[in-house]
Amino acid sequence: MFAVMFAGYVVGCSQAPKFIPDELSGKYSATHPEYEGEFFVLSTQLITLGFGDGKYKFYKVIRVEKEIIDNRILYTILCGNEDEGEEF
């Protein structure tokens, strides 16, 4: 019984989380004139892209990976738009 419980714990801990950490949540935009009016918003389970023409795209967070490289944290987020069959 202990072996089964331990195996479940190990498998559960090794899976990548499906949520963007709270410290990354917020609205981001660039100062370069080429991207004026464009932005993206990170929330715990959704990425929203806003374009200068008033259009939006929404992507559901599928997986979040966290790596520590040279004492810096690198997050990689896999997301997808089921309506359009996109995933990146």
VOVOTI-860182 format. One record per residue: residue number from 1; residue in one letter; x, y, z of N, C-alpha, C in turn. Coordinates in pm, 1 decimal, decimal comma, m for minus. Example, Ala and Ser with C-alpha at 12.3 -4.5 7.8 and 13.67 -1.06 7.14 Angstrom:
VOVOTI-860182
R  pos  code     neast    nnorth       nup    caeast   canorth      caup     ceast    cnorth       cup
R    1     A    1319,0    m569,0     780,0    1230,0    m450,0     780,0    1320,0    m330,0     780,0
R    2     S    1285,0    m225,0     708,0    1367,0    m106,0     714,0    1290,0       3,0     787,0
//
This chain:
VOVOTI-860182
R  pos  code     neast    nnorth       nup    caeast   canorth      caup     ceast    cnorth       cup
R    1     M      83,5    m118,2       0,0       0,0       0,0       0,0      88,6     125,4       0,0
R    2     F     192,6     123,7      82,3     283,0     238,6      88,5     347,3     264,1     m47,1
R    3     A     387,9     156,5    m116,9     453,3     171,4    m246,9     360,0     238,4    m347,4
R    4     V     233,0     201,7    m346,3     136,2     260,7    m438,0     116,4     408,3    m405,8
R    5     M     105,8     442,1    m278,0      88,5     581,5    m237,4     211,0     663,5    m275,0
R    6     F     330,4     607,5    m251,7     454,0     678,3    m284,4     464,7     700,2    m435,0
R    7     A     430,5     598,6    m514,7     435,9     612,4    m660,5     339,8     721,9    m707,3
R    8     G     222,2     728,4    m649,5     126,3     834,0    m684,1     179,7     971,0    m649,5
R    9     Y     247,4     982,0    m536,3     306,5    1109,2    m494,2     414,3    1153,0    m592,7
R   10     V     502,6    1060,1    m631,5     612,3    1091,6    m723,0     556,9    1133,8    m858,4
R   11     V     460,6    1060,9    m911,6     402,4    1095,6   m1041,1     332,6    1231,2   m1032,7
R   12     G     260,9    1256,5    m926,9     191,6    1384,1    m909,5     287,6    1500,5    m899,7
R   13     C     399,5    1480,9    m836,1     497,0    1589,1    m820,3     578,2    1612,9    m947,1
R   14     S     588,2    1513,0   m1033,1     670,4    1530,4   m1151,6     593,1    1593,3   m1266,8
R   15     Q     461,9    1603,5   m1256,4     384,0    1665,2   m1362,8     398,2    1816,5   m1356,9
R   16     A     408,2    1876,0   m1475,7     420,8    2021,5   m1481,9     288,2    2085,6   m1442,1
R   17     P     293,0    2194,5   m1367,2     168,3    2261,1   m1327,9      97,9    2321,3   m1448,8
R   18     K     m33,4    2340,7   m1436,8    m112,3    2397,1   m1545,3    m147,1    2542,7   m1518,2
R   19     F     m80,3    2604,6   m1423,3    m113,6    2740,8   m1385,8       9,1    2830,1   m1393,2
R   20     I     m12,3    2951,6   m1440,1      94,0    3051,4   m1440,4     106,3    3105,8   m1299,0
R   21     P     228,2    3112,7   m1244,4     245,2    3163,2   m1107,7     191,9    3305,6   m1092,0
R   22     D     137,6    3334,7    m975,4      79,3    3466,2    m947,9     177,8    3580,5    m972,6
R   23     E     306,0    3557,7    m946,1     403,2    3666,2    m961,0     423,0    3706,8   m1108,1
R   24     L     376,8    3623,9   m1202,7     386,6    3659,0   m1344,6     257,4    3719,1   m1399,4
R   25     S     150,1    3709,0   m1324,3      20,8    3759,6   m1370,8      25,2    3910,5   m1390,5
R   26     G     m40,4    3956,9   m1495,8     m47,4    4099,9   m1521,6     m51,7    4129,5   m1670,0
R   27     K     m54,6    4257,8   m1700,4     m60,3    4305,2   m1838,1      78,0    4353,5   m1879,7
R   28     Y     122,5    4310,7   m1997,4     253,9    4345,9   m2048,8     239,7    4413,5   m2184,4
R   29     S     320,3    4516,5   m2206,6     322,1    4583,4   m2336,2     463,6    4632,4   m2363,9
R   30     A     490,3    4662,0   m2490,3     622,7    4709,5   m2530,8     618,8    4860,6   m2551,9
R   31     T     733,6    4923,1   m2542,0     742,2    5067,2   m2563,9     777,3    5100,6   m2709,1
R   32     H     816,7    5001,3   m2787,3     854,9    5024,5   m2926,5     731,5    5067,2   m3006,5
R   33     P     744,0    5173,3   m3088,5     629,0    5224,7   m3164,8     563,6    5121,2   m3256,8
R   34     E     641,0    5025,1   m3304,3     586,6    4922,0   m3393,6     477,4    4838,8   m3324,8
R   35     Y     482,4    4830,6   m3190,6     386,9    4749,1   m3115,9     286,4    4833,9   m3037,9
R   36     E     268,2    4956,9   m3078,2     176,1    5046,7   m3009,1      34,5    4988,2   m3009,1
R   37     G     m26,2    4986,4   m2893,5    m162,4    4935,1   m2878,7    m170,6    4784,7   m2864,0
R   38     E     m58,2    4714,3   m2873,6     m57,1    4569,1   m2858,7      m9,8    4532,6   m2718,7
R   39     F     m62,2    4424,6   m2666,5     m27,0    4382,0   m2530,5     m60,9    4234,7   m2513,9
R   40     F     m16,4    4179,2   m2402,8     m64,6    4047,5   m2363,1     m87,9    4047,3   m2213,0
R   41     V    m183,6    3966,0   m2172,3    m220,6    3955,9   m2031,6    m201,1    3811,5   m1988,1
R   42     L    m126,4    3792,2   m1880,5    m109,2    3660,3   m1821,1    m197,4    3651,4   m1697,8
R   43     S    m282,0    3550,7   m1694,8    m356,3    3518,4   m1573,2    m325,1    3372,7   m1542,0
R   44     T    m376,9    3319,0   m1435,4    m334,6    3185,8   m1392,7    m360,3    3076,5   m1494,9
R   45     Q    m468,5    3085,9   m1573,4    m501,2    2979,4   m1667,9    m523,3    3027,8   m1810,6
R   46     L    m498,1    3155,6   m1838,0    m530,9    3211,2   m1968,2    m429,3    3316,7   m2009,5
R   47     I    m394,8    3317,0   m2138,5    m312,4    3422,4   m2197,3    m400,0    3494,8   m2299,2
R   48     T    m406,0    3625,5   m2288,0    m484,9    3706,9   m2379,8    m390,4    3796,4   m2458,7
R   49     L    m399,5    3791,5   m2591,5    m321,7    3879,9   m2677,3    m414,8    3988,7   m2728,1
R   50     G    m374,2    4113,5   m2713,3    m452,0    4226,6   m2762,5    m377,1    4293,7   m2875,9
R   51     F    m447,4    4321,3   m2984,5    m385,4    4379,9   m3102,6    m433,2    4523,1   m3122,4
R   52     G    m355,4    4601,3   m3195,7    m384,2    4742,2   m3216,1    m517,6    4770,7   m3282,9
R   53     D    m569,3    4674,1   m3357,1    m696,6    4695,5   m3426,0    m817,0    4658,7   m3339,6
R   54     G    m792,7    4632,6   m3211,2    m901,9    4599,8   m3119,0    m940,0    4453,0   m3114,9
R   55     K    m867,3    4368,1   m3186,1    m895,1    4224,8   m3184,3    m818,5    4158,5   m3070,4
R   56     Y    m872,5    4045,5   m3023,8    m812,1    3969,7   m2915,5    m802,3    3823,0   m2955,3
R   57     K    m702,0    3754,6   m2899,0    m690,7    3609,1   m2908,8    m671,8    3557,1   m2767,5
R   58     F    m734,6    3444,8   m2739,5    m728,8    3385,5   m2606,4    m668,2    3246,3   m2616,7
R   59     Y    m576,5    3216,7   m2525,0    m508,5    3087,8   m2523,1    m515,5    3028,0   m2383,1
R   60     K    m562,1    2905,4   m2376,1    m570,1    2832,5   m2249,4    m431,8    2776,4   m2215,6
R   61     V    m390,2    2789,2   m2090,8    m261,4    2736,0   m2046,1    m273,1    2584,1   m2034,1
R   62     I    m182,2    2513,9   m2100,9    m181,0    2368,0   m2097,8     m78,1    2316,7   m1998,6
R   63     R      40,9    2379,4   m1998,9     148,3    2333,5   m1909,8     245,5    2448,6   m1885,1
R   64     V     301,0    2453,6   m1766,6     401,7    2554,2   m1730,4     525,4    2480,9   m1679,9
R   65     E     639,8    2512,7   m1737,6     766,6    2453,6   m1693,4     853,5    2562,5   m1632,6
R   66     K     924,1    2527,3   m1528,7    1011,0    2622,7   m1458,3    1151,2    2563,5   m1452,5
R   67     E    1249,6    2640,6   m1498,6    1390,2    2600,0   m1492,8    1470,5    2709,2   m1424,4
R   68     I    1573,8    2669,7   m1354,3    1666,4    2767,0   m1297,2    1797,1    2756,2   m1375,1
R   69     I    1833,1    2866,1   m1441,4    1953,7    2870,3   m1523,7    2036,1    2989,5   m1478,1
R   70     D    2159,2    2964,2   m1435,2    2248,5    3070,7   m1387,4    2180,1    3158,9   m1282,5
R   71     N    2116,3    3096,4   m1185,6    2047,5    3165,2   m1075,6    1932,5    3254,7   m1122,4
R   72     R    1879,2    3227,4   m1240,6    1763,1    3301,0   m1292,5    1654,7    3199,3   m1324,8
R   73     I    1531,6    3240,1   m1312,6    1419,6    3150,5   m1338,6    1368,9    3172,3   m1480,7
R   74     L    1354,1    3063,0   m1554,8    1298,5    3066,1   m1688,9    1168,6    2985,9   m1688,3
R   75     Y    1059,9    3050,9   m1726,8     931,5    2983,6   m1737,8     903,3    2959,4   m1886,1
R   76     T     858,0    2839,6   m1918,2     811,5    2806,2   m2051,7     665,2    2767,4   m2038,9
R   77     I     580,5    2832,4   m2119,1     436,9    2810,6   m2108,5     386,4    2753,2   m2240,3
R   78     L     324,0    2636,0   m2234,6     258,8    2577,1   m2350,5     112,0    2613,7   m2342,1
R   79     C      59,8    2671,6   m2448,7     m80,2    2712,0   m2447,7    m143,6    2677,8   m2581,7
R   80     G    m275,0    2683,2   m2586,1    m345,2    2648,3   m2708,3    m477,2    2721,1   m2720,7
R   81     N    m521,8    2733,5   m2845,0    m651,2    2791,6   m2876,7    m730,3    2681,8   m2945,7
R   82     E    m818,8    2615,8   m2869,8    m892,8    2502,2   m2921,5    m979,8    2539,1   m3040,4
R   83     D   m1034,9    2660,3   m3041,9   m1123,0    2702,2   m3150,8   m1050,6    2704,8   m3285,5
R   84     E    m924,5    2739,3   m3283,9    m848,7    2752,0   m3407,8    m744,9    2641,7   m3426,1
R   85     G    m740,2    2546,3   m3333,1    m647,6    2435,6   m3343,5    m502,2    2474,5   m3327,0
R   86     E    m475,8    2587,7   m3262,9    m339,0    2634,2   m3242,7    m284,6    2583,2   m3109,2
R   87     E    m157,0    2553,4   m3107,8     m89,3    2516,5   m2983,7      56,4    2556,8   m2995,9
R   88     F     106,2    2630,6   m2897,2     247,7    2669,6   m2896,2     292,5    2697,8   m2755,9
//
